[in-house]
Amino acid sequence: MDADQRRDEIIGVGRDVFIEYGYINTTVDVIAARCGISKRTFYEFFDGKADLLRDILKSRSDSIFFIPEIDDQLPLEERLASIFFIDEDGALDAAGMNDYFMIEVGWEAAEQVAELRDDFSVARAKLAEWFRQLRRNGRITVVDADAAATMLIGIAFGSLSIDRAGTGLAERATRTKAYLRSSLKIFAKGLYV
């Protein structure tokens, strides 16, 4: 296996382990064992689990959140869901929630990893600017775009209260998606003109 393939394998396995265990309970030992490599090999590619997590999060987008186009004609609720990489097809399968679960892991890790705190601050600022642009275009009414961005992030990560331990990934995905869809619908109704 060449270096690029090995790195991609570590990223793929790391993603699965982070989703399964969360940031705090994930160790380099577990990732290395699942890859069938030594910890030394892991450290040839990444400085640690925080470095791996940042690479995984940045591989989807240049920001932690996806910021939709202003002229996107999707209903607001769908655009809000896309910010957190929640699939639009309505499927409740676990794979469709993997990108959201990775952001959730990043949110959990941000308490301990300064770079991730900074990344989330930048993402929140981009989200607030998106709300301001929607307001300028007459698409929503929101007095304080910064507060709206902060509230939306709080709503999105309120799903962390859904217990990871003892819950299968499929059940967790179903419960999380139902929570998010319901919450985003309520939030969107508060933004309409």
Disulfide bonds with the S-S distance in Angstrom:
none
